[in-house]
Structure formats: C-alpha cells, structure tokens
Amino acid sequence: MDSLNSLIDGFGTALTPMNLLWAAIGVLLGTAIGVLPGIGPAMAVALLLPVTYGLDPTGAFIMFAGIYYGAMFGGSTTSILLNTPGESAAVVAAIEGNPMAKSGRGAQALAAAAIGHFAGGMIGTILLVVLAPTVASLAIGIGAPDYFAIMVLAFIAVTSVLGASRIRGIASLLIGLTIGLVGLDQMTGQQRLTFGSLQLADGVDVVIVAVGLFAIGEALWVAAHLRRSTGKPIPVGRPWLGRTDLKRTWKPWLRGPVIGFPFGAIPAGGAEIPTFLSYVTEKRLSKHRDQFGKGAIEGVAGPEAAASASAAGTLVSMLTLGLPTTAVAAVMLAAFQQYGIQPGPLLFEREPELVWGLIASLFVGMVLLLALNLPLAPVWAKLLRIPRPYLYAGILFFAAVGAYAVGGESLDLVILLVIGLIGFGMRRYGLPVLPAVIGVILGPAAEQQLRRALQISDGSVTGLVNTPFSVTVYAIVVLIVAWPLIGRLIGRRRGGRNAAEKSRTVSGG
C-alpha cells in the first residue's frame, strides 16, 4: 500500500502542466532522434544533458525518461521500414518487420511495435513499482558464472533458430566475436586486432557494426540487384491491425515483458538479450513457423514488448542500487550526480517526489508515445513509397552521419564501409546477420565474465558451474542443442512403428 500511495503522489507531480510538457517534448525528441540510424537513446540523453541545466531535477528526469522510450520506438521504426536499427535493442525488429514492410505491411508492423512498446512499458513499470526491492536483492546475488551462462544461452539460442543451418549461424557468430575482440584487452591492456591504430584501441562501436551490417549491407545488396528488377515503390498497405493480426500478437505482447523486465534489472546486456530470447520463444511457440524470416508479426510484437519492459527493469537497479546496466542508465546516473543526487537504497527516502514522479511519468510517457505513434504509423510507412535508388541513397547518407556522430573520427566511416562489405558478403552466402551483431554486443562482456569466474575459482573449470542458477541455464543450453537430435530420434521411432504396422496390416490382409 505504501508503494501505491507513493505512486499516487507521483502522479500528482507528473501531471502538472510543466512536467507534462517535458514528458511530451522528451517523447517527441526521442522518437525523432531514434529514427536517425546510429543515434540511439544513450547519445540522445547525453547530447541533451547540458540543455537541462536550468531545469529542476524532476522535470529533467521526466524528460530523460520520455527520450529513452521515444528513442527506443524510433529505433524500431527504422529497423522495420529501412532495415537500419537506430540502436542495438531494435536489431531484432528488422528480422521480421522489414520483410513485412517489403510485402506492403509496414503500417501493421509499426502498429504491432507501438502497441508492444505500450504493453511492455506499462507491465514493466507496474513490475517496477511492485517488485523493485525483490529484483534488486536477486541482482545482488548473481555472480560472474551466472552472467557467463546467460550469455552462452543467448549465443546458442540465436544461432539455433536463425539462418538456413546452425553452421552458418555459428559462422556468423564467430564473425561478430572476432569484431568484438578489436581493441585493448580489458584486463591486461594488450592491443588486439588494432593493426597498430590507436583509434581502434577502444574497439569498434556496436552502433557502427549494427548500421554497417544492416544498413550498408542491405543498401549494397539492393544496389547489386537493382538492374535485375524494376525497383518499384513498395505499397504501404492498410494502416490497422486486423482480427487475425490481433489474435497472433496479444500473447507475444504479454510474454515479452515477462522476459524483458528481469533482464533489464541485471547487468547482462540490457535490452539485447531479452529481445533475442523473446524472438526465439515466439518462433518456438508460433503456429506459423514457416512465416518466420518472411514477415511473422509475432517476431515484431514480442521483442518490442520485451525491449520496452527491459527499459523499466533497467531503472530498478539504477534507482535502488545505483547500478547502471545500460548505456542510457549510465548517462542518467551521471545526470543524477550532476544534481548532487546519489541513487541507491536511500534514494526512495531522501528524494521521494523525484523518484515517484519519474516512475509515474513513465505511465504518462507510454500513453503519449502510443497516442503519437499509432496515428503516424501509416505516415512513417509512406517512406517506402520513395523509389529504392533514392531511398537507399538517403539510408547511406544518414548511416554515414550516424556513424561519424558516434566518435567524430573519419576512420569510423572506413570501418562502416568495411563492415558493410562484410554484411554484403554475409547476404551473398546466406549467413544470418543477427548472430554477428549479438557476438559484437555480448562477446567482450562474456569474455570478461568468463575470466572473472575462472580467476575466482583459481582456473578451475568447475567455477563456471558452481551455482544452481548457472547449472539450470546450462541445462537449458544442452536441451536447445540436443532438441533437433531428439526430434530426429523420435521421428525415426515413429516412422519405424508406422512401417511395422503397415507391414503387419499387409501380411494380415
């Protein structure tokens, strides 16, 4: 009841005219910035941090929260329409959303994403209010072996369900892990794959990799095939979800937050892992598996709901522990410190108006985001009416601007082109792009957690499986790997039984 009373007081703060204005500005700016490839929510919040110096802390953080959610939705918009993720959490949206857009169902994909964000954000924020102390206490008890096990699960899951074969999925993952090795060794300081360049010492930014593999690779692939096709504009389609679409999406909208929220609250990769796992889950449970990879709406609805709920989960550990689990949370933590406020267990007691006003503003921001983007879905989808040569020229321009904005180095443009060529080659030989991206995102973190776990156990491999949580996760990994083999054995046995029954029937006849 205390949490409910505090939340009601928070709504009193969030619904003041000025704070409503800051929330609306945040949602608008976040969506607009999220639509630009390469400029994700973390960069948006960082760029706007100086702008808020004159605001009171509550108004500033309400605007930051709007930017966060708005940029996440904007990133999924470019993923769906242009196959160009605005940020890493929107990578999964491109897998099914872009084929939907190409088949004239871009408006439906955007609507599924918008409602998914709304459902995920609402459920995630409710869980934030109810479960924040519990989730925080669980996050404290998770160690390096558990984090490494979670990341192994993400690697195995994403390579098992994507692409024409597991071998191609693993090959794509190895490409991503190799790119993730570029830079300084986090523990020894040694240079790896930098070729003597100091600019590569910090590694290759995930945004450049995602934009290169998706946007540049796709643009080069389309350019290579334009002469063979007429390149006609793609139809927009009807701008609403039909009864069949709603029947296929309501369960993913509810399942996504269950996966996304816990992962947002622990430092295990932010919204990337839950979006991947949500996609895997929806593919396993769907009655329309044959449509996955060709434009299955479940593959948009579930991951987008998971991403939005993960954003709410991120605020749990940031507010209650002062532990940032994503780049956005790290920037927001810096913003708290800028105002002389230290997030942690005492924050709810010392700054209740700010904290509960911020949480209440998340509900308000979700409503504003839905009200803004559902009517705009067919408008955004009309981007696809632009003839493809002009459309992809624009994609290349904005991709280059986004990549240059990441570090302000001309070398980033060269890296973007090289990775784009790799993306083109992957499309040519049928390698799925997503495992490469997850390899870049989680590879360095997985290596760090592996080495920490081995250091704690004095180099013993048993240190990787010395907790119930890690053992459970590895059991799931073994099940995923062995499931096709088990399925074949069951199929052979059934086939053998059917053949025996047929022979008996024939002999009896």
N, C-alpha and C positions, 0 to 999 in steps of 0.2 A: 504493500500500500504506500510505503514511503516513496518508492520509485514512481508510482502513479501520480501521487500528489506533486512530486518534483517536476514530472513531465508536464502536468497541467500548468504549473508556474512557468515552465519553459515555453509553452505555447503563448502565454501572456507576453513573454519577452519577444518571441519570434514573430508574432503577428502585429507588432507595432508598425506603423506605416514606413518608417525609415528602414527597419530590418527587412520588411517585405521587399522594399525597393532593392536592398543589397542582394537579397536572395535571387530576385528576378534578373538583376544585372549579372550575377555570377553564373546563372544558368545560361543566359544568352551568350556571354563571353566564352564560357566553357564549351558550348556547342559549336560556336563559330571557330574557335581555336582548334577544337578536336577534329573538325572536318579537314584541317590542313594536315597533310601527311608529314609525320616526323615531329610535330609539335604536340606532345601529349599533355595530360593534366599536370604532371610534375613541373614541366617547363612553364606551363601557363601560370601556375601558382607562384613559381619563382620569379617570373617576369613581372607579375602584378604585386609582388610583395612590397616594393617601395611605394606603390600607389596608395597603400592602405595606412601609411604612417600617420595621416591625420584623422583616421577613424578610431572609434573606441574599439577595444578588443572584441566585444561581442559581435558588432557589425562586421568587423574584418573577417572573423572566422565563419560567420554565416555566409559571407560572400565566397570565401575559400571553398566551403562545402558545396555551394552551387557550381563553382568552377569545376570541382572534382567530378561530380556526377554528370554535368553537362559535357565535359571533355570526353568522358568515357562513352557517352552516347554518340558524340560527334565522331569519335574514332571508329565506332562500328558502322556509321553511315558511309564513310569512305571505303571501309572493308567490303561492305555489301555491294556498293554501286561501282567502285573502281578497282576492287581487289587490292586496295592500298591501305593497310592498317594505320590509323592515326597514332596508335600506341599498342604496346605489346599485348595488353589484355583483349584487344579487338582482333587479334590474329585469327582466332577460331571462327569468328563471324564470317570471314572471307570464304571458308571452305564450302559452306552450303549457301550462304547469302549471295555470293557473286554468281554462281550458276542460276539461282532463282532470278536474279536481276537480268542475266543474259537471256533467260527464257521469257522475259516480259512480266516477271512477278516481283520486281524491285520494291514496289509500294507495299506489297504484302510482307516481304522480308523486313522492311523498315518498321512496319506496324508491329510485327511479332517481336522485333528488338525493343521497340519503345515500351510495349506492354510488359515485356520481360524485365526491362530495367525498372519499371514501376513496381512490379510484383516483387522482384528481388530486393529492391531498395526498401520497400515497406516491410517485408518479412524480416529482412536483415536488421532494420532499425528497431523493430519490435523485440527481436532477439537481443539486440544491443542493450535495450532498456532492462530486459528480464534477466539475461544471462551474463552480463559483463563480469561480475565478480567470479563466477564459476569458471568461465572460459579463461580468464586471466590466471587463475590458480592452476588450471590444467596446462596452460602455455609455459608456466614456470618449470613444470616437471619434465618437459620434453627436452631430451639431450641430443648430442651430435649423432649417435647411431639412429635415432628416430627420424631426424631430418634427412639423413642419407637414404634411409629406407623409403621415405615418402618420395624422394626424387627418383630413385630407381623404379618405383611403381609408375611414376609419370613417364619415364623413358620407355618402359616396357609397354605400357598401355597405349601410348601414342604410336609406337612402331608396329603394334599388333593389329590396329584397326584401320590404318591408312595405307593407301597405295595398292599396287597390284600384287605385291608379295611382301613378306616380312623382311626378306633380304634387302629389298630396295628401301624399306623403311629404316632398317639398321644402317644402310649406307648413307642415307640422308642424315640420320642422327650423328654419324661419325663426322660428316662434313661440318655440322654445327658445333660439335665438341672441339674439332680442330680450330675453327674460327674463335671459339671461346678461350682457347689456350693463348691466343696472342696477347702479349703484354708482360708485365712483371709478375713473377711468382709471388703470391700474396704472403708466403711465409719466409722465403729465402731472399727475395728481391732480385733473383736472376731474370734476365730477359729471355723471353720465349717467342720465337717466330716473329721477331720485330725487324729482322734484317738490318739491324744497326740504326733504325729510325727511332729517335726519341719521341716523335709524335705518336708512335704506336705503343709506347710504354704503358699507357693507360688502357690498352686494349681497343677493340672495335665496339663502338656503341651499339646496343641492341636495336635501337631505332633505325640506325643506318642499315643493319643487317635485314631487319624486317621490311623496310621500304625497298631495299635493293632486291631481295629475293622475290617479293610480291609485286611491287610497282614496276621497277625497271625490268625485271624478268618477264613480267606479263606484257609490258609495252614492246619489248624486243620480239617476243613470241608473236604478238599480233602483227607487228610490222613485217615479220618474216613471212606471214601468211596472207597479208592484205591483197597481194597480186592474184592469189588463188580465189579470193571471194570478193563479193561486191562491196562489203563493208557498210551495209545499210544500217541506219539508226535502229536501235532496239526499242520495241514497243514498251510503253510504261505499264499497261495493264490496269485493272480496276483497283482503286485505292482503298479497299477494305478487305477484312478477313471474312471469308465465307464460313458456313457452318462446319464444313469438313476441316478447314484450317483450325478453327477453334477447338474442334474435337481432338486434333492432333497436338495442339500446343498447350492446353491448360495443365496437363500433368507435368510436362517439362518446366513450365513456369513455376510450379510448386516444388519440383525436385531440385531445380537449380540452386535455390537459396540454402537448402539443406547441405549441399556440397560446398557452396561458396563461403558461407559465413565462418565455419570453423577454420578453413584455410586462411582466410583473411586475418584471423586473430593470432596466427602463429607465424614466425619468420621463415616461411618455406616457399618464397617465390611470389607472394602477392596474389593477384588475380589470375596469373597464368596457369598454375596447376589446376585449380578448380574448374576453369573453363575447358581445359583439355579433358579432365576426368568427366565433366558433365557431358561433353560431346561423346566420349566413349560409352558412357552409361546410356545415353539416348539411342545410340546406334545398336547397343545390345538389346534394349527393351522394345525398340520400334518394330511395328508390324510391316514397315515399308523400308526394310534394309536395302533393297535394290535401288532405292532413290538416293541413298547417301552417296555423296560425291557428285550428284547430278542436280541437287537442289531440294534437299529434305528440310522442311520448315522446322522440324524438331531440333535440327542441328544449329538453328539460329536462336530459337526460344530458350532452350535450356542453358547454354553457355552464357547468353546475355544476362539471364536472371542470376546465374552464379556469379558473374563479374560484379553486378550491382550489389549483391549481398556480401560479397567479399570486401567491397569498399566499406560497408558498415562494420564488418568484422575487424578491419584494419584499425578503426577508431577505438576498438575495445582495448587492445594492448597499448595503443598510443596514449589514450587518456588515463588508463588505470595503472600502467607500468612505466609510462614514458619511453616505451619501446617502439620505434618506428619499424614497421615490417615492409613498407614500400617506399619508393622514392617520394611520392606525394606526402606520406606521413612524415618522412624526414624533413621535407620543406616546411610542413605545418609545425613540426616540433621546433624548428628554427624560428618560426613566426611566434610561437608561444614564448620562447626565450627572449625574443626581441621586446616583448611586452613585460618582461620580468616575471613570467609565469612558468612554473616548472610542473609539467604533467607528472602524475604519479598517484599513489593511493590516497593522498590527502587533497588532491585537486577537487574532488566532489564536495569536500567540506569547506575548502577555502574559497572556491570560485563557483558556487552552485548556479548562480544566474547565468554565467558564461557557458558552463558545461551543458546544462539542461536547455538553455536557449539554442545552443548549437545542435543538440540532438533533436529538439522539436523542429528546428529549421530543416532538418533532413526530410521530415514528412512533408513540409511545405514545398521544399525543392522538388520532391518527387512528383507532386501534383502539378507544379509549374512546368516541369520537364515534359510530362505526358500531355498537358494542355497545349504546350508549344509544338511538340514534335509530331503528334498524331495528325493534325491538320497539314503539317508541312511534308508528310511522307510522300504524297504524290508530286509535290513541288521538287523535293530532292531527287525523286526518281526520274524527273524530266531531264536531269543531266545526261541520261542515257540516250536522249534524242539527238545529242550532238554527234555528228559523223565521227567515226572512230579515229581517222587521222588527226583531227583537231582535238578530240577528247584525250588521246594518249600523248599528244604533244603537250597539252596542259598538265597531264599527270607527271610527265618527265620534268617539266618546269617546277611544279610545286614539290616534287620529290627532291629535286636538287636544292631548292630553297630550304626545305625542312632539314635535309642532311647537313647543309652548311650552317644552319642555325644551331645545330647540336653543339659544335665545338668551335665554329668560326675559322676552320682550317681548310685550305684548298685541297689538302691531302684527303679530307673526308669525301670530296667529290670523286677522286680517283678510286678510293675504296668502294664507294657506292657503285661505280661503273663495273668494277671487277666483280663485286658480289652480284650485280645484276646479270653479268655474263654467266656466273655460276648458276643463277636461277634459271636463265635461258637453257643452259645445258641440262639442268635437272628436269625441266619440262620436256626437252627433246628425248631423254632416255627414261621417262616415266617415273622419276623419283619424286615422292611427295615432298612438298616444301616445309610443311609444319614440323616434322621431326628435327629438321635443321635449325629452325628458329628456337624450339624448346631446348635443343642442345646448347645453343649460344646463351640462352637466358639462364638455364639451370646448371650447365656444365661447371662453371667456376665455383658456384656455391656448393655443388655436390662434391667437387674435389676438396674444398676446404673442410666440409663436414666429415668426409672420409678420413682425411689426415688428422683431424682433431680426435675422432673416435679411436684411431689407431694409436695416437700419442697417449690418450688416456689409458689404453689397455697395454701399453709398452710394446706395441707392434703385434699383438695377438689378434688374429682374425676373429676370434670369438667375441672381441669387443664390439663387433658390428651387430651381434645378435644376443646381446645380454640384457635386453629389456622385453617385457611382454608385448609392448607396442610394436617394436621392430620385428619381432617374431611373427606377429599377426600380419603385418604388412608384407613380409617376405612370403608368407603362406599364400596371400592373395596373388603375389607375383608369380609363384610357382603354378597356381591354378590357371592364371591367364596364359602362361607359356604352354602348359600341358593340355589346355582345353581342346585345341584342334586335334591333337593326337587321341585324346579320349573320345572325341566325337567320331573320329575315323574308326576306332576300335568298336564303338557301339554300332556304327553303321555297318561294319563288316559282319558283326554278330547277327544283326537283324537280317542282313542280306543272306547270310548262311542259313538262318532259320527259315526264311521265306523260300529259299531254294529247296531245303529239305522237305518243307510242307508241300511244295509243288510236286516234287518227285514222288512223295507218298500218295498225293492225290492221283497222279498219273498212273502209278503202279496199281493203286487200288481200283482205278477205273478200268 
